[in-house]
């Protein structure tokens, strides 16, 4: 008998392991497959708290993990992509979205689990396309989840007759101990869906009733915040406030339903709906989260005020510009979102590179040393972004990504390098400006006219290239414009070199200014080449210019 009991305990633990692994596999697969949908939903979040809550419901229903969403949201607030009010709406909605798993688990469809495991594994092993592999991961995760739950449930039956277990359940039926147990339970396994699923497995074999599980479920809601709280350590003040607001919301919701359960026949109402204990547990989970959200969402601002009283003060303005504004390490937990955010960081770098070019040309034409200093300050930021973004790209490239995101990340390495080189050439132009000022020399009026003409063309090609990168979509007309402008710059550069030689022969300029003029032309041409590389980085098939201009260029 002891041997049988030991075997059942081992099998139950194995079933639990399969259940937790299946849930993670399912959630990760859904998250990867729904990358674009996640991006679109989160980008459309407004200050309207109801829309934010709806977004939270949808996103969490897609990836089936309120824990993952909460960590993601804390990262967004830390990266200044959301404010505290927006984040709270999403987090409140996330508690509803995660209840879908418990509803699915309440139905007996475990007989299809082996088929799902076989089909999913078949797709993962044999498919070469990432998107198909993710679909297979979802199917396999679904099957492993149910197979693990069936194994766990069938071997937990002895607990129903265990006096020790019955006494333990009696003790945690007490509101205080039940809530405390639920908090510790969810914090330990870091998943409210998994915690409720285990309760459902116990309920399926008669080891736990819905009345016994009520307060545990309420505690699970609080314990699910644990990961979000951990993720806010070392983050900004607003990120810490986000995690605290999430905790306060779940605590208030637990308080509301503890009172409801104590003062009303809530348990009897649930039992009257169905005889299926796993479904009863799911209904408690669903109803408590929906009602808590509906009641507390209008009090969103009050919860935020309480949070700000607990964590007072204002965010200090950033004195140091050398930092990432749109990417946070926490966002790397959601690869599709991370790719989108790194794109925004690269756009920021591109704007700085363009700004440095424009400023360097102003410094040259106006002989303004203050403008030279501004270029040097911006160049420090550009260099920092180059190293920081490249480091992040290496990390992101090692994460599971959709095929089109893998192509984007691959092209980003080259884009960042080209943007950094534009900044370097802007510095070179500033050096020319400083030398002219130091020697009290100037270009001839005709040379200045040619420089201004080239400046306008180069600025145009930079702007068009950055626009193409920003929209992440090929515009044939704009690509052709970039190609033609770059060719025009090349032609005019050669023409102006010939003009320069004529001026030298006529004595209209001296050797030193002539040398600086030639260096300036070279830098302008190089900037146009690097800009063209950026324009065609994502669409190398659109034009032969890509292969012509993507060659390694000298600094």
Secondary structure, 3 states (H helix, E strand, C coil): CHHHHHHHHHHHHHHHHHHHHHHHHHHHHHHHHCHHHHHHHHHCCCCCHHHHHHHHHHHHHHHCCHHHHHHHHHHHHHCCCCCHHHHHHHHHHHHHHCCHHHHHHCCCCHHHHHHHHHHHHHHHHHCCCHHHHHHHHHHHHHHHHHHHHHHHHHCCHHHHCCHHHHHHHHHHCCHHHHHHHHHHHHHHHCCHHHHHHHHHHHHHCCCCCHHHHHHHHHHHHHHCCHHHHHHCCCCCHHHHHHHHHHHHHHHHHHHHHHHHHHHCCHHHHHHHHCCCHHHHHHHHHHHHHHHHHHHHHCCHHHHHHHHHHHCCCCCCCCCCCCCCCCCCHHHHHCHHHHHHHHHHHHHHHHHHHHHHHHHHHHHHHHCCHHHHHHHHHHHHHHHHHHHHHHHHHHHHHCCCCCHHHHHHHHHHHHHHHHHHHHHHHHHHHHHHHHHHHHHCCCCCHHHHHHHHHHHHHHHHHHHHHHHHHHHCCCCHHHHHHHHHHHHHHHHHHHHHHHHHHHHHHHCCCCHHHHHHHHHHHHHHHHHHHHHHHHHCCCCHHHCHHHHHHCCCCCC
